[in-house]
Amino acid sequence: MNLQDMIVHRDNSSRTVDKYLMAYEGRVIAVRRHPAVLLVPVSAVVAGLIVCGAVSAVTGAAWIWWLWLIAIAYLVWKVIAWSLEFFLVTEHRVMVISGVFNRNVVMMPLTKLTDIALNRSMLGRMLGYGEFRTESAGQKQWLQSINFMPYPEQLYLEISSVIFGTTDASPD
């Protein structure tokens, strides 16, 4: 298992995902979002550490560290939420499963999905994530934008082959 597989775990046996599948469905893709989604909470903890350390050193106020604990609690909450959120593609539908206490399952049938686009920012290209933008046939688009997707090119090709089918173009 390489480093990227350890960071972004492809879920192969999670009851979190399986309980939302129909009896006849099988998972084609099940991934968590890229850990870059945690950059803001990690930055808040680091910035809070620097600010609280400076304020504590200048004023001697020990109570300021309670504010840093709030930033740590925010980071822990975001890590838990990230670990429970999955992007799932089956032979019949695309789903995003999220939420810690209240579970949210957003689903779109593959038959309604008309187009999928891959967008990658410069930071996304450096860190290895991208954003999928979907279009559907005449429905409200709950899955219009799915950001922080790991392995974006590979996932894009896999999703495209599920949506639009694959044909063997070889003459054999």
Secondary structure by P-SEA (a helix, b strand, c coil): ccaaaaaccccccccccccccccccccccccccccccaaaaaaaaaaaaaaaaaaaaaccccaaaaaaaaaaaaaaaaaaaaaaccccccccbbbbbbbccbbbbbbbbcccccbbbbbbcaaaaaaccbbbbbbcccccccccccccccaaaaaaaaaaaaaccccccccc
